[in-house]
Amino acid sequence: MSYGDLTGRTVVITGASKGIGARASRVLAQAGASVVGLARSVDELTALKYDLENDGLSFDFGVVDLVSPDASEQLGQLMAKHVPDVFINNAGATRPAAFQDVTVDDFDAVMRLNLKAGFFATQAAVRAMTAKGNTGLKRSIIHISSMLGTVALPGRAVYSATKHALEGLTKAMALDLASDGIRVNSICPTYIETPLTRPLMENQAFVDYVTQRMPLSTAEQPIGKVGDLDGALMFLADSALSDLVTGTNLVVDGGWTAQ
């Protein structure tokens, strides 16, 4: 299902090989965009390309490790080749642990990918967007944040810190880039069914906890599906739908943070 028209637009997505990134690739390609997915796994990207092109959708990819020493150079080359009209900063990771148990390695790994790598990948996209000055094109940046950028949960100290920082970055970027015609927003999902969350769903205590906390949770669907983000992605990507929306977050959490 398509929610808008991105015909002729280029969309670049990090963390595109699976989960939210793979779904976003499909949804935005269905809307007519030429999608370029970035991730580390050439096998997963190749499989995604096969699936999307088999359905008549436009998808290309670049293999890049966002935390590698040469990531900035690789990203610069990729963005110059595929100048994004929409850039989705989606790559991320978590290492659950109580605050007092977080190691330096845990802290550095999550901060390095969720915040530092995301910051500089987005910077590379912006530099490509603005290389020829303000061309009058309406462009969009979407950070995939989390409801934990607004609230917190036990055992998620570092992850929550990165997402709170991402929310601040969204606002600051929106102010810096408005004159270039670039809108900057974030999407803040609840727990979504992805390979990252699948092990959690095997824990009945966790399922019960989520069901109690999220008003729209049901026994059949305790947490969100990747498709639940389709409308939010399309709304923020298509400037015809969200031309005056910048510097804000779109929370897709089943009512979790309303309490």
C-alpha positions in Angstrom: 0.0 0.0 0.0 1.3 3.5 -0.9 0.5 6.6 1.1 2.0 9.2 -1.2 4.1 9.9 -4.2 7.9 9.9 -4.2 8.3 9.4 -7.9 11.7 10.7 -9.0 13.0 11.0 -5.5 16.0 9.3 -4.1 15.8 7.8 -0.6 18.9 6.6 1.3 18.4 4.4 4.4 21.0 3.1 6.9 20.5 -0.2 8.6 18.4 -1.2 5.6 19.1 -4.9 5.4 16.4 -6.1 7.9 13.7 -5.0 10.3 12.5 -1.4 10.1 15.1 -0.5 7.5 14.0 -3.3 5.1 10.3 -2.4 5.5 11.0 1.3 4.9 12.9 0.4 1.8 9.8 -1.5 0.5 7.2 1.1 1.5 9.1 4.1 0.0 10.0 2.2 -3.2 6.3 1.3 -3.6 5.7 5.1 -3.5 7.9 5.5 -6.5 11.3 6.3 -4.9 14.6 5.0 -6.0 15.8 3.5 -2.7 19.5 3.0 -1.7 20.0 0.8 1.3 23.2 0.9 3.4 24.2 -1.9 5.8 27.1 -4.2 6.6 25.7 -7.5 5.3 26.1 -7.9 1.5 24.1 -11.2 1.7 21.1 -9.6 3.4 21.2 -6.5 1.1 21.5 -8.8 -2.0 18.5 -10.8 -0.8 16.5 -7.6 -0.2 17.4 -6.3 -3.6 16.2 -9.5 -5.2 12.9 -9.4 -3.4 12.2 -5.7 -4.2 13.3 -5.9 -7.8 11.3 -9.0 -8.2 8.3 -6.9 -7.3 9.2 -4.3 -9.8 10.7 -1.8 -7.2 13.8 0.3 -7.5 16.5 -0.7 -5.0 20.3 -0.3 -5.0 22.6 -0.8 -2.0 26.0 0.1 -0.6 27.9 -2.1 1.8 29.3 0.1 4.6 30.1 -0.4 8.3 29.1 2.9 9.8 31.6 2.6 12.7 34.6 1.7 10.6 37.6 4.1 10.3 36.9 4.8 6.6 33.1 5.2 7.0 33.1 8.9 6.4 35.0 8.5 3.1 32.7 5.7 2.0 29.6 7.7 2.9 30.8 10.7 1.1 31.3 8.8 -2.1 27.9 7.0 -1.8 26.0 10.3 -1.1 27.7 12.0 -4.0 26.6 9.2 -6.3 23.1 8.9 -4.8 22.2 12.4 -3.5 19.3 11.8 -1.1 16.0 13.7 -1.3 15.1 11.7 1.8 17.7 10.3 4.3 16.6 7.9 7.0 19.0 7.4 9.9 17.9 4.0 11.1 20.9 1.9 12.0 21.1 1.2 15.7 21.8 -1.4 18.5 21.3 -1.9 22.2 23.0 -3.8 25.0 20.5 -4.1 27.8 21.9 -3.8 31.3 21.1 -2.1 34.5 23.0 1.2 34.9 25.3 -0.1 37.5 26.3 -3.0 35.3 27.0 -1.1 32.1 30.6 -1.7 31.0 32.8 0.8 29.1 32.6 -1.5 26.1 28.8 -1.5 26.2 28.7 2.2 26.5 31.1 2.9 23.7 29.5 0.3 21.3 26.0 1.7 21.7 27.0 5.4 21.7 29.3 4.8 18.7 26.6 3.4 16.5 23.4 5.0 17.7 24.7 8.5 18.2 28.2 9.1 16.7 27.8 7.1 13.5 24.2 8.3 13.0 25.4 11.9 13.4 28.1 11.7 10.8 26.1 9.6 8.4 23.4 12.2 8.5 26.1 14.9 8.1 27.3 13.2 4.9 23.8 13.2 3.6 23.3 16.8 4.3 26.6 17.8 2.7 25.5 16.0 -0.5 22.1 17.6 -0.4 23.6 21.1 0.0 26.6 20.7 -2.3 25.0 22.9 -5.0 23.5 25.3 -2.5 19.8 25.7 -2.0 18.3 24.3 -5.2 14.7 24.8 -4.1 14.1 21.1 -3.7 12.3 20.1 -0.6 14.2 17.4 1.3 13.6 15.4 4.4 15.7 13.7 7.1 14.1 11.2 9.4 15.8 9.8 12.5 14.4 6.5 13.7 14.4 7.2 17.4 12.4 5.4 20.1 9.8 6.1 22.7 12.8 5.8 24.9 13.9 9.1 23.6 10.9 10.5 25.6 10.7 8.1 28.6 12.9 5.5 30.1 12.7 1.8 31.1 14.8 -0.2 33.5 18.0 -1.8 31.9 18.1 0.6 29.0 20.3 3.5 30.4 22.7 3.8 27.5 20.1 3.2 24.7 17.8 5.7 26.3 20.6 8.2 26.5 21.3 7.9 22.8 17.7 8.3 21.9 17.2 11.3 24.1 20.3 12.8 22.5 18.8 12.0 19.0 15.7 14.0 19.9 17.8 17.0 20.8 19.8 16.6 17.6 16.5 16.5 15.6 15.5 19.9 17.0 19.0 21.5 16.5 19.3 20.2 13.0 15.8 21.5 12.1 17.0 25.0 13.0 20.3 24.8 11.2 18.9 23.3 8.0 15.6 25.2 7.5 17.3 27.7 5.3 18.4 24.9 3.0 14.9 23.6 2.6 15.6 20.5 4.6 13.1 19.3 7.2 14.3 17.1 10.1 12.0 15.0 12.2 12.1 11.7 14.2 9.9 8.7 14.5 9.7 7.2 18.0 8.3 3.7 17.9 7.4 1.4 20.8 8.8 -2.2 20.7 8.4 -3.4 17.1 8.7 -7.0 15.8 12.2 -7.2 14.3 15.1 -9.6 14.6 16.3 -7.4 17.4 13.2 -7.8 19.5 12.3 -11.4 18.6 14.2 -12.9 21.6 12.2 -10.6 23.9 8.9 -12.1 22.8 10.1 -15.5 24.0 10.0 -14.2 27.5 6.4 -14.4 28.8 7.1 -11.9 31.7 8.2 -9.3 29.1 5.1 -10.0 27.0 2.9 -9.5 30.1 4.7 -6.3 31.0 4.2 -4.8 27.6 0.6 -5.8 27.5 0.0 -4.0 30.8 1.9 -0.9 29.7 0.6 -0.3 26.1 -3.1 0.4 25.8 -3.3 -0.8 22.2 -1.5 -4.1 23.0 -3.5 -7.2 22.5 -2.9 -10.9 23.2 -2.7 -11.5 19.5 -0.3 -8.6 18.9 1.5 -7.6 22.1 4.0 -5.2 20.3 4.0 -3.3 17.1 4.6 -4.6 13.6 7.0 -3.0 11.2 4.0 -2.1 9.0 2.7 0.2 11.8 5.4 2.7 10.9 4.4 2.9 7.2 2.2 5.9 7.5 4.6 7.8 9.7 7.5 7.2 7.2 5.5 8.2 4.2 4.1 11.3 5.9 7.5 12.6 6.9 9.2 11.6 3.6 6.7 13.2 1.3 6.9 17.0 1.6 3.5 17.3 -0.1 2.1 15.8 3.1 4.3 17.4 5.8 5.7 20.6 4.3 5.5 22.6 7.5 6.6 19.8 9.8 10.1 20.0 11.2 12.0 19.7 14.5 9.4 17.3 16.0 8.9 13.7 16.8 6.1 11.4 15.7 5.5 8.9 18.5 4.1 5.5 17.4 3.8 3.7 20.7 0.3 2.3 21.1 -0.4 4.9 23.9 2.6 3.8 26.0 3.9 7.4 26.7 0.4 8.9 27.2 0.4 7.5 30.8 
